[in-house]
Amino acid sequence: GVSDIGIAGPKTIEMGAWTGPDTKVAVLRKGNVVVAPDHDTTIETAFGKVTVAARAVALIMALPTGTAVFNLDDTHKDSVVVTIGNTKMPLAPGRHTMITSHLVSSFEMVNPAEGLAHRNVTSHKLDGDLQAFHSEFLMAHAIGKIKQLKLLVNSNAPEAKRVTSHLLKTAAIVSQLGASNASQYQLYKHPRLTASANLK
C-alpha cells in the first residue's frame, strides 16, 4: 500500500530471515533484509560487510548505488558494525549509514528509503572511491513503515515476541532521548525534475 515505505527497486523490504544456526556468513547481492540473528552473523554486500551480533536487529538494503544499514535494536555496544577495508563503522540503535560512490553529491540522490525521516546527516570519504553518509533515523517511523517489522510486531511466535518487546523498548528509549529535537527529522527525497516547469 501507499503507507509502506518507498523503496527504489524492490517494493517491499523482505524479511531476510532469522538467520538459522548454520548461517555465519550470508551474501546479499540486491534487495532488502531485516536481520535478527540468534548468533553473530556477517552479511556481505557489494559495498562492504555488515556484522550483526546475536539479538540485534538490523535493516540492510543492497542497491546498485550502495548499501544502507539501519540499527533497529541491539543489546550491547558494537552489535552492528559496517566494515569497508580497514575502516569499521559501528552503529548505535537509531543510527543509519549508507556506503556509496564518492561521486554522489548528496544523501537525497541515493537515499533508498525515502519514507524514513533522518536528521544530522553527515558524510565522509572512505578508501576505494567510496563515501559514507551517516544519520539518525526516526525509529517509530521505521517500525510503522517497514512491512517486515510490522509483521514481526504483530506476530504471535514466541521468538518474534521476544525480539519485538526489546525492539519497542529500544525505540522508546531512543525516541525519548531525541524527543526534544523531533522536529529536526526530515525526509530526504530524490530530486525530481518537473517537466511542467520547463514548458512555457
C-alpha positions in Angstrom: 0.0 0.0 0.0 0.9 3.6 -0.2 1.8 3.7 3.5 4.6 1.2 3.1 8.0 2.7 2.6 9.0 3.9 -0.8 11.9 1.8 -2.0 13.7 2.2 -5.3 13.8 -1.3 -6.8 12.2 -3.9 -4.6 8.8 -2.6 -3.4 8.8 -4.4 -0.1 11.6 -5.0 2.4 11.9 -8.7 2.6 12.3 -10.4 5.9 15.7 -11.8 5.3 15.1 -14.4 7.9 16.0 -15.2 11.4 19.4 -16.4 10.3 19.5 -20.1 11.2 22.0 -21.8 13.4 24.2 -22.7 10.5 24.4 -19.3 8.9 27.6 -17.4 9.9 28.0 -15.5 6.7 25.3 -14.6 4.2 25.7 -12.7 0.9 23.2 -10.0 -0.1 23.6 -9.0 -3.7 20.4 -7.0 -4.0 17.3 -6.4 -2.1 16.4 -5.6 1.5 16.6 -7.8 4.6 15.7 -7.4 8.2 18.3 -9.5 10.1 17.6 -10.6 13.6 20.1 -13.4 14.3 20.4 -15.6 17.3 24.2 -15.6 16.9 26.7 -13.3 15.4 26.2 -13.1 11.7 28.0 -11.4 8.8 26.2 -10.1 5.7 28.5 -9.4 2.8 27.4 -6.8 0.2 29.0 -5.3 -2.8 29.8 -2.2 -0.6 31.4 -3.8 2.4 30.2 -6.2 5.0 27.9 -5.8 7.9 28.3 -7.7 11.2 25.1 -8.2 13.2 25.5 -9.6 16.7 23.2 -12.0 18.4 19.9 -10.5 19.4 20.5 -7.3 17.4 18.0 -6.3 14.7 19.2 -4.5 11.6 17.7 -3.5 8.2 20.2 -3.9 5.4 19.4 -2.6 1.9 21.7 -3.7 -1.0 21.3 -1.5 -4.1 23.3 -0.9 -7.3 24.1 2.6 -5.8 25.3 1.4 -2.4 24.5 -0.4 0.8 22.3 1.1 3.6 22.3 -0.2 7.1 20.0 0.7 9.9 20.5 -0.4 13.5 17.0 -1.1 14.9 17.9 -2.8 18.1 20.8 -4.3 19.9 21.9 -5.5 23.4 25.4 -4.3 23.6 27.9 -1.8 22.1 29.2 -2.5 18.6 26.4 -5.0 17.8 26.0 -3.6 14.3 29.3 -2.8 12.5 29.8 -1.9 8.9 33.3 -2.7 7.6 34.9 -1.3 4.5 38.6 -2.4 4.0 40.2 -1.4 7.3 37.5 1.0 8.4 35.0 -0.2 10.9 31.8 1.9 11.5 29.8 0.8 14.5 26.1 1.9 14.5 24.1 2.6 17.7 20.3 2.0 17.7 18.6 4.7 15.7 21.6 5.3 13.5 22.0 4.6 9.8 24.8 4.6 7.4 24.9 4.3 3.6 28.1 3.4 1.7 28.1 4.7 -1.8 30.3 6.2 -4.5 32.4 9.3 -3.6 30.8 10.9 -6.7 27.4 11.1 -5.1 26.9 14.8 -4.2 24.2 14.5 -1.6 22.3 11.9 0.5 19.0 12.5 -1.2 20.5 11.4 -4.6 20.8 7.8 -3.2 18.5 7.6 -0.2 17.0 4.1 -0.6 14.1 4.6 1.9 12.5 7.9 1.1 9.7 7.3 3.6 12.0 7.4 6.6 12.9 10.6 8.3 16.5 11.4 9.1 18.4 14.2 10.9 22.1 15.1 11.4 23.2 13.8 8.0 26.9 13.8 7.6 29.3 12.2 5.2 33.0 11.3 5.0 35.3 9.8 2.4 36.4 6.2 2.5 39.1 4.2 0.7 38.3 2.8 -2.8 36.4 5.9 -4.1 33.6 5.4 -1.6 32.0 7.6 1.0 29.6 7.0 3.9 26.5 9.0 4.7 25.6 8.8 8.4 22.4 9.9 10.1 19.9 9.3 12.9 16.6 8.0 11.7 13.2 8.2 13.3 12.8 4.7 14.9 9.0 4.9 15.4 8.7 5.8 11.7 10.7 2.8 10.7 8.6 0.3 12.7 5.4 1.7 11.2 6.7 1.9 7.6 8.7 -1.3 7.1 6.4 -4.1 6.2 8.5 -6.9 7.8 8.8 -5.0 11.1 5.0 -4.6 11.1 4.6 -8.3 10.5 7.2 -9.0 13.3 5.5 -6.8 15.8 2.1 -8.4 15.0 3.5 -12.0 15.1 2.5 -14.4 17.9 5.6 -16.6 17.6 7.5 -16.6 20.9 10.8 -15.7 19.3 9.2 -12.8 17.4 7.5 -11.6 20.6 10.8 -11.6 22.4 12.6 -9.7 19.7 9.6 -7.3 19.3 9.3 -6.4 23.0 13.0 -5.5 23.2 12.8 -3.6 19.9 9.9 -1.5 21.1 11.7 -0.7 24.3 14.8 0.4 22.5 12.7 2.5 20.1 11.0 4.2 23.1 14.3 4.9 24.8 15.9 6.3 21.6 12.9 8.5 20.9 12.8 9.8 24.4 16.5 10.8 24.2 15.8 12.6 20.9 12.2 13.8 21.6 13.2 17.4 22.3 14.5 17.6 18.7 12.0 15.5 16.9 11.2 18.4 14.6 14.7 18.1 13.2 13.9 14.9 11.4 13.1 15.3 7.8 12.5 13.3 4.6 15.3 13.2 2.1 13.5 12.7 -1.2 15.2 12.2 -4.6 15.2 15.4 -6.6 12.6 15.0 -9.3 12.6 17.1 -12.5 9.2 18.6 -13.2 8.6 18.8 -16.9 5.9 21.5 -16.4 8.4 24.0 -15.0 10.3 24.0 -18.3 7.3 24.3 -20.6 6.4 27.8 -21.5 
